């Protein structure tokens, strides 16, 4: 999702090796008997654009690849969050710093403005099931338990109403987009080695089961649709999708038929005023751009200029993370800011050019760090948002000719503000359990980004680049956890790095090193914060020359590649460290490039008068 929080200083061609239905284990960092569930959806829905209500059927084939017998399943009914008195409504009205887009708006919705999903029939292998609706979750008691390795077919009839656009999903957005259809259908909850993940929808993000989607959307013939998947009947649709002669529609409706292989969600948006442009990425996917033709001239021009920049961004991410495996990606005007989905993003369109490219860069990067490396966003949001922020900041620096030595500087500032505010919670906190929205935002985006950037300081930039590529290669189409990422870095470097994950992500320990004393050519450093780090420092001598030094961290059991003078290691338990330089000293600077998230940089420098 786009960086929208504000803090004090202002802020296809698929991998042939990926098989989400596999039962054969592959070796991962934390589980040599890895498995994941698989689900295939076939849905047919009809949208009434006059009252924003829809009806649908869903046939879902669920494969239990787990070693467990399942006696129940859960579905997410996300649209039910947009009703007065829902958990999202009450949380927004009781948290100290509510999201300004939500505020008390849900509580003021009228019956014809709310969102809802109603399940009117559900069968397991043809047998009618009992179920309960509890807020945004459907609790289903199975007729027969699902055995390990067994496939089960669920047939459902459902209907819904699209809420007035408040958060992500909805109708008639502030920019006039008719339908932003995200998290719009009954979606089976994920079950993994940690059990069920049937989290209520309170405002954060999502976790889903990999599978194949076959979706038909029946809608007014004047509406243009874009989203997840590959359109199967372009010559029946027209609207810029056709490859040949367009067949004239019969009646007032068009049936848009999409196939989406190996995704964990399906999203679409529709509007009668959408322009549909395309641009081909060399040796990559076809890009689709859908935006309202009624935008002011300035914004229309920006959407045209965005298109070649998106090609550059796609090429950057494919080079620096791994090749994008699908045959298409769509950038669609809609929603309430910027939000990532399978093979597409919804973004607001009335933006200055730099902002339009920036939000596209961030959401497109999510195609890798969420829809291919699909972490559980309720638990490991920082891996999703933070890693995305890191790579998109570097991409923006490249495609917009930023020439910044450290494009992640703002993330460091944000994290340090939070770490010294007294409001920080560890990154192990569930996304819904933060006391402040601001603390969640800075934790997910800034601290998550610093986790990645600072790892480059710890292990070396070339090792970090290799780690990112191996992480993607090993865990695309899977659901990696933090230990998977840090073990990948350990395999690249042969260093011990568990301390880095523990201190920075699982505690609120802070980094604070200082220059305690300088006498002649003798330097004494001190560790003030609890978190250990290796140390880079630069000494300027009285004769005007400089020398870089590197002090390894003993518990790391290794040294990063460096041209600096390497000293003996520093064991964390020792609060001070003394060494002798080669000449008389004028000044000492710890971490001169500020790659270390030291919360007090005042004591990082000593200078003789």
LONUSE-906351 format. One record per residue (C-alpha): residue in one letter; x, y, z. Coordinates in steps of 0.5 Angstrom, whole numbers, padded with zeros to 4 digits, always signed. Example, Ala and Ser with C-alpha at 12.3 -4.5 7.8 and 13.67 -1.06 7.14 Angstrom:
<atoms>
A+0025-0009+0016
S+0027-0002+0014
</atoms>
This chain:
<atoms>
X+0000+0000+0000
X+0002+0007-0001
X+0006+0011+0004
X+0000+0015+0007
X+0002+0016+0014
X+0005+0023+0017
X+0009+0024+0022
X+0013+0029+0026
X+0018+0031+0021
X+0013+0031+0015
X+0014+0025+0011
X+0003-0031-0036
X+0010-0034-0037
X+0010-0037-0030
X+0016-0040-0026
X+0016-0047-0028
X+0019-0049-0022
X+0013-0046-0018
X+0007-0051-0016
X+0003-0048-0011
X-0001-0055-0011
X+0005-0059-0009
X+0005-0064-0004
X+0013-0066-0005
X+0016-0062+0000
X+0022-0057-0001
X+0027-0055+0003
X+0026-0048+0007
X+0030-0044+0012
X+0025-0046+0018
X+0021-0052+0016
X+0024-0058+0011
X+0017-0061+0011
X+0014-0055+0008
X+0007-0055+0005
X+0002-0050+0003
X-0006-0051+0002
X-0009-0050-0005
X-0015-0047-0008
X-0018-0046-0015
X-0024-0041-0015
X-0029-0041-0021
X-0034-0035-0020
X-0040-0032-0024
X-0042-0025-0022
X-0047-0020-0024
X-0047-0013-0022
X-0053-0008-0022
X-0049-0001-0024
X-0056+0002-0022
X-0056+0000-0014
X-0049-0003-0014
X-0051-0010-0012
X-0049-0016-0015
X-0050-0023-0014
X-0046-0029-0015
X-0044-0036-0015
X-0037-0039-0013
X-0035-0046-0014
X-0029-0047-0010
X-0024-0053-0010
X-0020-0054-0004
X-0014-0058-0003
X-0011-0060+0004
X-0004-0061+0003
X-0003-0060+0011
X-0002-0066+0015
X-0008-0064+0019
X-0015-0066+0019
X-0019-0060+0018
X-0026-0060+0021
X-0028-0053+0019
X-0026-0048+0015
X-0027-0040+0015
X-0029-0035+0009
X-0027-0027+0010
X-0033-0023+0008
X-0029-0016+0008
X-0035-0012+0005
X-0039-0013+0012
X-0033-0008+0015
X-0037-0002+0012
X-0043-0002+0017
X-0044+0002+0023
X-0042-0002+0029
X-0037-0006+0025
X-0030-0007+0028
X-0027-0003+0023
X-0032+0003+0025
X-0031+0002+0032
X-0024+0002+0032
X-0023+0008+0028
X-0028+0012+0033
X-0024+0009+0039
X-0016+0010+0037
X-0013+0016+0039
X-0011+0018+0031
X-0016+0015+0027
X-0014+0014+0019
X-0017+0021+0016
X-0020+0017+0010
X-0024+0013+0015
X-0026+0017+0021
X-0033+0016+0023
X-0035+0015+0016
X-0037+0008+0017
X-0042+0010+0023
X-0046+0015+0018
X-0047+0010+0013
X-0054+0009+0011
X-0057+0002+0009
X-0057+0003+0001
X-0049+0006+0002
X-0047+0000+0007
X-0043-0006+0004
X-0045-0013+0005
X-0044-0020+0003
X-0049-0025+0004
X-0048-0033+0003
X-0055-0036+0002
X-0053-0043+0000
X-0046-0047+0002
X-0045-0054+0000
X-0039-0059+0001
X-0039-0064-0004
X-0046-0063-0005
X-0048-0063+0002
X-0051-0057+0005
X-0047-0054+0011
X-0049-0050+0017
X-0045-0044+0018
X-0045-0037+0022
X-0043-0030+0020
X-0039-0027+0025
X-0037-0020+0023
X-0033-0020+0017
X-0032-0028+0018
X-0036-0034+0016
X-0035-0040+0020
X-0037-0046+0017
X-0038-0053+0020
X-0036-0058+0015
X-0040-0064+0014
X-0034-0069+0013
X-0027-0067+0016
X-0022-0066+0010
X-0017-0071+0011
X-0009-0070+0009
X-0009-0070+0001
X-0016-0069+0000
X-0020-0065-0005
X-0026-0062-0003
X-0031-0058-0007
X-0035-0052-0004
X-0041-0049-0008
X-0044-0043-0006
X-0049-0038-0008
X-0048-0031-0005
X-0050-0023-0006
X-0047-0017-0004
X-0047-0009-0004
X-0041-0005-0006
X-0040+0000+0000
X-0039+0008-0001
X-0032+0008-0002
X-0028+0009+0004
X-0022+0005+0005
X-0019+0001-0001
X-0026-0002-0004
X-0032+0002-0006
X-0036+0005-0011
X-0036+0013-0013
X-0029+0014-0010
X-0027+0022-0009
X-0025+0022-0016
X-0031+0019-0019
X-0029+0012-0021
X-0035+0008-0021
X-0033+0001-0018
X-0026-0001-0014
X-0028-0008-0013
X-0022-0011-0008
X-0024-0016-0003
X-0031-0016-0006
X-0032-0024-0006
X-0033-0029+0000
X-0025-0031+0000
X-0023-0037+0004
X-0018-0036+0010
X-0011-0039+0010
X-0009-0045+0014
X-0002-0046+0015
X+0004-0049+0020
X+0001-0044+0025
X-0006-0046+0024
X-0012-0042+0021
X-0011-0034+0020
X-0019-0032+0020
X-0017-0025+0022
X-0023-0020+0022
X-0022-0014+0018
X-0021-0008+0022
X-0017-0004+0017
X-0010-0007+0016
X-0008-0012+0010
X-0009-0019+0008
X-0007-0026+0007
X-0009-0031+0002
X-0009-0038-0001
X-0005-0039-0007
X-0009-0042-0013
X-0012-0041-0020
X-0018-0036-0021
X-0023-0037-0027
X-0028-0031-0026
X-0034-0028-0031
X-0036-0021-0029
X-0043-0019-0032
X-0044-0012-0032
X-0047-0006-0036
X-0044-0006-0043
X-0041+0001-0043
X-0037+0000-0037
X-0029-0002-0038
X-0026-0007-0033
X-0019-0008-0031
X-0016-0012-0026
X-0013-0019-0024
X-0012-0024-0030
X-0012-0025-0037
X-0018-0023-0041
X-0021-0029-0045
X-0026-0026-0050
X-0023-0019-0052
X-0026-0019-0059
X-0033-0020-0055
X-0031-0014-0050
X-0028-0009-0055
X-0026-0003-0050
X-0019-0003-0053
X-0018-0010-0051
X-0020-0013-0058
X-0015-0017-0062
X-0019-0017-0068
X-0026-0015-0070
X-0031-0014-0064
X-0037-0018-0064
X-0043-0013-0062
X-0046-0015-0055
X-0053-0018-0055
X-0057-0014-0050
X-0055-0009-0045
X-0049-0013-0041
X-0042-0016-0043
X-0039-0022-0040
X-0032-0021-0038
X-0028-0027-0037
X-0022-0027-0034
X-0017-0033-0032
X-0011-0032-0027
X-0006-0037-0025
X-0003-0038-0019
X-0005-0032-0015
X-0008-0031-0008
X-0013-0026-0010
X-0017-0023-0015
X-0019-0015-0016
X-0022-0011-0021
X-0025-0004-0023
X-0030-0001-0027
X-0032+0005-0030
X-0036+0008-0036
X-0031+0013-0037
X-0024+0009-0037
X-0019+0010-0042
X-0015+0004-0044
X-0008+0005-0046
X-0003-0001-0047
X+0005-0001-0047
X+0009-0007-0048
X+0015-0009-0044
X+0021-0011-0048
X+0022-0019-0046
X+0016-0018-0041
X+0009-0017-0039
X+0004-0012-0043
X+0002-0006-0039
X-0005-0004-0038
X-0007+0003-0036
X-0014+0005-0034
X-0016+0012-0032
X-0022+0017-0033
X-0022+0021-0039
X-0025+0027-0035
X-0019+0028-0032
X-0016+0035-0032
X-0011+0036-0038
X-0005+0036-0033
X-0007+0029-0030
X-0009+0026-0037
X-0002+0028-0039
X+0001+0025-0033
X-0002+0019-0034
X+0001+0019-0041
X+0008+0020-0039
X+0007+0015-0033
X+0007+0009-0038
X+0014+0009-0041
X+0016+0010-0034
X+0013+0004-0031
X+0016+0000-0037
X+0023+0003-0034
X+0020+0001-0027
X+0018-0006-0029
X+0025-0007-0032
X+0029-0005-0026
X+0025-0009-0021
X+0026-0015-0026
X+0033-0014-0026
X+0034-0013-0018
X+0029-0018-0015
X+0027-0023-0021
X+0024-0023-0027
X+0016-0022-0027
X+0013-0028-0028
X+0006-0026-0031
X+0004-0024-0038
X+0000-0017-0036
X+0000-0012-0030
X-0005-0006-0030
X-0005+0001-0027
X-0012+0003-0025
X-0015+0009-0023
X-0019+0008-0017
X-0019+0006-0009
X-0017+0012-0004
X-0009+0012-0005
X-0005+0007-0007
X-0006-0001-0006
X-0003-0007-0009
X-0007-0013-0012
X-0005-0019-0016
X-0003-0017-0023
X-0005-0010-0022
X-0006-0004-0017
X-0011+0001-0016
X-0008+0009-0015
X-0011+0015-0014
X-0010+0019-0021
X-0010+0027-0019
X-0003+0027-0018
X+0003+0031-0020
X+0008+0027-0024
X+0013+0025-0019
X+0007+0023-0014
X+0004+0019-0020
X+0011+0015-0021
X+0012+0015-0014
X+0006+0011-0012
X+0006+0007-0018
X+0013+0005-0017
X+0011+0003-0009
X+0005-0001-0011
X+0009-0005-0017
X+0014-0007-0013
X+0009-0010-0008
X+0008-0015-0014
X+0014-0018-0012
X+0014-0017-0004
X+0007-0019-0003
X+0004-0022-0009
X+0010-0027-0010
X+0013-0027-0004
X+0007-0027+0000
X+0008-0026+0007
X+0003-0026+0012
X+0001-0018+0012
X-0002-0019+0019
X+0004-0021+0022
X+0010-0019+0018
X+0007-0013+0015
X+0014-0010+0015
X+0017-0015+0010
X+0012-0013+0006
X+0011-0005+0006
X+0019-0004+0009
X+0022-0009+0003
X+0017-0005-0002
X+0019+0002+0000
X+0027+0000+0000
X+0027-0003-0007
X+0022+0003-0010
X+0026+0008-0007
X+0032+0006-0010
X+0028+0005-0017
X+0025+0012-0016
X+0032+0014-0015
X+0034+0011-0022
X+0028+0012-0026
X+0028+0019-0024
X+0035+0021-0024
X+0035+0022-0017
X+0043+0021-0016
X+0042+0020-0008
X+0047+0017-0005
X+0042+0014+0000
X+0035+0014-0002
X+0033+0011+0004
X+0035+0017+0009
X+0027+0019+0010
X+0026+0012+0013
X+0032+0013+0018
X+0029+0019+0020
X+0022+0016+0021
X+0025+0010+0025
X+0029+0014+0029
X+0023+0019+0031
X+0019+0013+0033
X+0024+0010+0037
X+0025+0016+0041
X+0018+0018+0042
X+0016+0013+0047
X+0011+0010+0042
X+0014+0004+0039
X+0012-0003+0039
X+0016-0009+0037
X+0015-0011+0030
X+0012-0018+0032
X+0006-0014+0034
X+0000-0016+0030
X-0002-0011+0025
X-0009-0009+0029
X-0006-0009+0036
X-0002-0002+0035
X-0004+0003+0040
X-0003+0009+0035
X-0004+0008+0027
X+0002+0013+0026
X+0006+0008+0030
X+0004+0002+0026
X+0005+0006+0019
X+0012+0008+0021
X+0014+0001+0024
X+0011-0002+0017
X+0014+0003+0012
X+0020+0006+0015
X+0023+0001+0020
X+0022-0005+0015
X+0026-0001+0010
X+0031+0001+0015
X+0031-0007+0017
X+0033-0008+0009
X+0038-0002+0008
X+0042-0003+0015
X+0043-0010+0013
X+0047-0008+0007
X+0051-0004+0012
X+0052-0010+0016
X+0054-0015+0011
X+0056-0011+0005
X+0052-0008-0001
X+0054-0013-0006
X+0052-0019-0001
X+0045-0015+0000
X+0043-0015-0007
X+0045-0023-0008
X+0041-0024-0002
X+0035-0021-0005
X+0035-0025-0011
X+0036-0031-0008
X+0030-0030-0003
X+0026-0028-0009
X+0028-0035-0013
X+0027-0039-0007
X+0021-0037-0004
X+0017-0034-0010
X+0010-0037-0010
X+0011-0039-0002
X+0009-0035+0004
X+0016-0034+0007
X+0017-0031+0014
X+0022-0027+0017
X+0027-0033+0019
X+0027-0035+0012
X+0030-0028+0010
X+0035-0028+0015
X+0037-0035+0014
X+0038-0033+0006
X+0043-0028+0008
X+0046-0032+0012
X+0047-0037+0007
X+0050-0032+0002
X+0055-0029+0007
X+0056-0035+0012
X+0055-0030+0018
X+0051-0031+0024
X+0045-0026+0023
X+0040-0028+0028
X+0042-0023+0033
X+0040-0018+0028
X+0033-0021+0027
X+0032-0021+0034
X+0034-0014+0036
X+0031-0010+0031
X+0025-0014+0029
X+0023-0017+0036
X+0025-0012+0041
X+0025-0005+0041
X+0032-0005+0043
X+0036+0001+0040
X+0043+0003+0037
X+0047+0008+0040
X+0054+0008+0040
X+0059+0014+0042
X+0066+0016+0042
X+0068+0016+0049
X+0075+0019+0049
X+0080+0021+0045
X+0087+0022+0047
X+0093+0023+0042
X+0092+0017+0038
X+0088+0013+0042
X+0081+0012+0041
X+0075+0009+0046
X+0068+0008+0044
X+0062+0006+0048
X+0056+0002+0047
X+0050+0006+0050
X+0044+0002+0047
X+0043-0005+0048
X+0043-0007+0040
X+0050-0009+0038
X+0053-0007+0031
X+0059-0008+0027
X+0062-0001+0027
X+0065+0003+0021
X+0069+0010+0023
X+0073+0015+0019
X+0079+0018+0023
X+0082+0025+0020
X+0089+0026+0023
X+0092+0032+0025
X+0096+0032+0018
X+0089+0033+0014
X+0089+0025+0012
X+0084+0021+0013
X+0083+0013+0015
X+0077+0009+0015
X+0077+0003+0020
X+0072-0003+0021
X+0071-0006+0027
X+0067-0013+0026
X+0062-0015+0031
X+0064-0022+0035
X+0057-0025+0035
X+0057-0024+0027
X+0062-0029+0026
X+0065-0026+0020
X+0067-0020+0017
X+0064-0016+0011
X+0068-0014+0005
X+0071-0007+0006
X+0077-0003+0004
X+0078+0000+0011
X+0083-0002+0016
X+0080-0008+0020
X+0081-0008+0027
X+0080-0014+0032
X+0072-0015+0034
X+0068-0012+0039
X+0064-0017+0044
X+0057-0014+0045
X+0058-0015+0053
X+0064-0010+0053
X+0061-0003+0054
X+0067+0000+0051
X+0072-0001+0046
X+0079+0002+0045
X+0084+0002+0040
X+0090+0006+0037
X+0091+0009+0031
X+0097+0010+0027
X+0098+0018+0028
X+0095+0024+0032
X+0088+0025+0031
X+0084+0031+0030
X+0077+0028+0029
X+0073+0021+0030
X+0067+0020+0026
X+0062+0013+0027
X+0058+0011+0021
X+0060+0017+0017
X+0055+0015+0011
X+0050+0014+0017
X+0048+0007+0014
X+0047+0005+0022
X+0040+0007+0025
X+0044+0010+0031
X+0038+0014+0035
X+0043+0019+0038
X+0048+0022+0032
X+0051+0027+0037
X+0056+0023+0040
X+0058+0020+0034
X+0063+0025+0033
X+0069+0027+0037
X+0073+0033+0034
X+0079+0037+0037
X+0078+0044+0038
</atoms>
